[in-house]
Amino acid sequence: MMWQSVRNHFNALPKGLQIVMCLSVGTAIGMFLFVVRISNAVSYMSDAPETCMNCHVMTDAYATWRRGSHARVAVCMDCHVPHNNVVGKYAFKAMDGVKHSVVYTARQEPQVLTLSSMARPVIQSNCIRCHKDQLAMIRLADTSEQTCWRCHQNIHGQVHSLSASPEVLRPGLPDAGLKWMKKGDSHE
């Protein structure tokens, strides 16, 4: 019924305006699909840690996670999004994703990655959620007074800037097929 009403209103418009509206809608849909494709947007629906590597500034965080103890038991989303319910998880992930998209599109990414005020309580809650058995064995005054990473700074390593991480933490890049460059300037 609704579509029939929309179609009747559309058909009542002059032909020129119908063409302009169709071209505008088609252009908007095309631009949306183009942005979805070039931004690899579908990958952000998953919890795969490799998705975080879509942004080059996450290379060191990924590499330190991959070589650390958490790689065997957790992925990025286990620590960085809330787990109170499915709606909360995906709402947080969407809000954080939009924020990251704006920052990286505007080329405003910081040289030193820091946790936002919104992310800090989420990560603290997830540390406690996963390590509650270990926390039960020690006496803590109030876990909201201190963050877990105050003492456990080695989760993603000590990062001073995007270019300061040791070379050894960087994941190896695939061979680009330019073996002659590795041996010098001689072309074999």
N, C-alpha and C positions, 0 to 999 in steps of 0.2 A: 504494500500500500504506500509506504513512504517513498520507495523508489519510483513508483508511478507518478506521485505528486511532483517529485524532483524532475522527472523526465518531462512532464507537462509544462512546468515552469521553464525548463531549458528550451523546449521546442517553441515557446512563445517569444523567445528572444530573437532579435534580428540575426540573420545568418553570419554577418561579420563578427558580431559579439560572440556567437557560438564558437566560431573558429578560434578567436583570440582566447576564449576560456579553455578550449580543448588543448591548444598549444601551451598555455600557461600551466595547466594541470600536468600535461605530458612532460614539460620541462622540469617542473618541480619533482615529479616522480623519478625522472631520469637522473637529476642531480642527487636526490636522496640515495638512489641505488648506487651511483658512482661513489659517493662518500662512504657508504656501507662497504663497498668493495675495497677501496684504497685504504680504508682504516682497519681492515680486517675485523670489522665489528662483530661478526658471528663468533669469532674466537673468544670474545669476552663473555660469552654465555657459559663457557665451561669453567672448571676450576683448575685447568692445567697450568702448572707453573710456567711453562714455556710462553704462555700468553703474556705474562708480565714482561717478557723480553721483547715484545713489540715496540717498547720504548727503550732506546739505547741507554738511558740513564739507569735502567734497572739491571744492567749487565753484572755489575759487581754484587748486588743483592742476590741475584739469581746464582751466581757462582759460589758465593759464600754459603748460601742455603744448600746448594747441591753437594758441597763438600763437607757440610756440617752434619751434626747428629740428627737434626730435624728432618732431613731429606728422607730418612728411612721411615718416618712415622707421620709426617704432616706435609701438606702443600700450603702455598701462600694463603689461601682462603681460610684454612684452619686457624690461622693466627690473626689475619687482618680484617675479617668481617664478623659481625655478631652471629651467635648461634642460638639465640633465644627462640626464634621461629623462622619459618621459610620466608614469610613476607618481610620481616625485618632484615633478614640476610640479603635478599635481592634488592630491597629498597636502599640499604646502605651501599651495596655494590654499585647500584645505578647512580646514586648521588656522588659517590667517590669517583666513579668512571667519568661522569660529566665534568667534574672538577678537573680531573687529570687531562681530559680531552681539551678543555679550554686552556689550561696551563701549557700543554705541549704544542697545541696549535698556534698559540700566541708566542711561542718560543720563550716562555718565561720560567722554564724549569730551573730550579736552583742547582748550584754546584754541589751543595751538601744537602742530602735528603734528610729531612726531619719529619717526625710524626706530627700530624695536625692535632689540634685540641679535640677533634671528634674521634680520631683514631686511637688516641692514648687509652681511654677507658675500655675500648673494645679489645685491644691487645692485652691489657692487664687482666681483664676478665677471662680471656682465652688462656692466658698463662695459668691462672688459678684453676680454670676448668680442667685442663689437661694434667696439671701437676698437683692436684688436690691431695693425693696420697703422700707425696713428698712434703707438702706443706703441713700436713697433719702431724708429721714427725718432729717438726720444729715449732718453736714458739714465735709467733709473729704478733706484734702489737696490733697494727691495723694495716691491712694490705693496701688501703687507699692512700696511706701516707707516703709510701715509697713505691716506685715502680720496680718490677722484677728486673728490668734491663739496667737499673742503676748498678746492680752488682754483676749481672750477667751481660756484660757489654759485648761479648763475643758472638752473639747470635748472627749478626751480619758483619762482623768485623768492625774495626775502628776506622771509619771513613772520614777523611778530612776534606776531600773534594772528589769530583767525578774522575779526575785524572791522577789521583794520588794512590789508588789501590795498587798493591803489588801485582806485577805481571802474572805471577803464578796463580792468582785467583781468577784470572780471566779465562773463560771457556775457549777452547781451541776453535779456530774458524775452519770451515771446510776448505779443501784445496781448490783454488780457483783455476787450476790448470796451467798456471804460469811457472812451471818448474825451472825454466831458464833464468827467472829472476832470482831464484834461491842460489843459483850457482854463479851469479855475476851477470855480466852483460853478454856473455857468449850465447848465441842462438844456435841450438843444436838442430 
